[in-house]
Amino acid sequence: MTRTTNRYDLADLPGDLPIRVVSDRPAFDAAWSSAQRGECILFWGARLPRLGERARSKINAYGEGEIVGFFTEHNALGIYLKPDRMPAWHVKQNPTRPCAMLFGAEFDLL
């Protein structure tokens, strides 16, 4: 049985399940079955990000910004990044959503 943990607009890291930090493919593969059983939440990165910390997106031209929240989707942890300058395409597609949703492999902490 798979227990998914899709939650959005979290003001802090979720505390109901352990978060397993993985930084390479073998570690991810080893932890994936536990996450799919709902035993943990995975985060791909060297360490967990903190609210208010600065990060740089690797995708979609978001650039640098501030971490303003968290989300979990399919038992993986992601961040809400509020870019210093939101790309015009994002503003056009999501005028009421001033943040990018990124998983650990999609950003670097500064």
Protein Blocks (a to p, Z undefined) as FASTA:
>chain_A
ZZddddehiabdcfkbccdddfbfklmmmmmmmmmnopaccdedfbdcdehiacddfehh
lmpaddfbdcdeehiacdddddfbdcfklmmmmmmlcbdcddfklpccZZ
